[in-house]
């Protein structure tokens, strides 16, 4: 898993066929405190979601994950 502020790296990871996952942090203010807060939230996301071959773009108001996650209903798990 890679956390980065580099938007171009997110594009590169999206084009790569197999990787552990990448999270692009896009804080409004790039001060150290905001970056640390974003990183902590992103690590929490990575613990709950299979990020293999996915790129997550982390913004203050939203998180976009590419390719999108699919919902699994309890019926589908049986």
C-alpha positions in Angstrom: 0.0 0.0 0.0 1.3 3.4 -0.9 0.2 6.8 0.3 1.2 9.8 -1.8 0.4 13.4 -2.4 1.6 13.0 -6.1 -1.5 13.0 -8.4 0.6 11.6 -11.3 1.6 8.6 -9.2 -2.1 7.8 -8.8 -2.5 7.8 -12.6 0.5 5.5 -12.9 -0.9 3.1 -10.3 -4.2 3.0 -12.1 -2.5 2.0 -15.3 -0.5 -0.7 -13.6 -2.2 -4.1 -13.8 -1.1 -5.6 -10.4 -0.3 -3.6 -7.3 -1.1 -3.6 -3.6 -3.1 -0.4 -3.8 -2.4 3.4 -3.7 -4.0 6.2 -1.9 -3.6 9.8 -3.2 -4.0 12.3 -0.5 -5.5 15.6 -1.7 -5.8 18.0 1.3 -7.1 21.5 0.7 -4.3 22.8 2.9 -1.0 20.9 2.6 0.2 21.6 6.1 1.7 18.8 8.1 -1.2 18.4 10.5 -3.8 18.0 7.7 -1.6 15.5 5.8 -1.2 13.4 9.0 -5.0 13.5 9.6 -5.6 12.4 6.0 -3.0 9.6 6.3 -4.6 8.3 9.5 -8.1 8.2 7.9 -6.7 6.6 4.7 -5.0 3.8 6.7 -8.4 3.2 8.4 -10.0 2.8 5.0 -7.3 0.5 3.8 -7.9 -1.8 6.8 -11.6 -2.1 5.9 -11.4 -2.4 2.1 -9.5 -4.7 -0.2 -7.3 -2.1 -1.9 -5.5 -4.6 -4.2 -5.3 -3.0 -7.7 -7.3 0.0 -6.6 -6.5 3.7 -6.3 -8.3 5.8 -3.7 -8.4 9.6 -4.1 -8.8 11.0 -0.6 -10.3 14.5 -0.4 -11.8 16.4 2.5 -15.5 15.8 1.5 -15.2 12.5 -0.3 -13.2 9.4 -1.1 -13.2 8.0 -4.7 -12.1 4.5 -5.3 -11.2 3.2 -8.7 -12.2 0.7 -9.9 -15.4 1.1 -7.8 -16.2 -1.4 -5.1 -19.1 -3.8 -5.6 -21.8 -4.3 -3.0 -22.3 -7.8 -1.7 -25.7 -8.6 -0.1 -26.0 -11.2 2.6 -27.9 -13.4 0.0 -24.8 -13.2 -2.3 -22.5 -14.4 0.5 -24.4 -17.7 1.1 
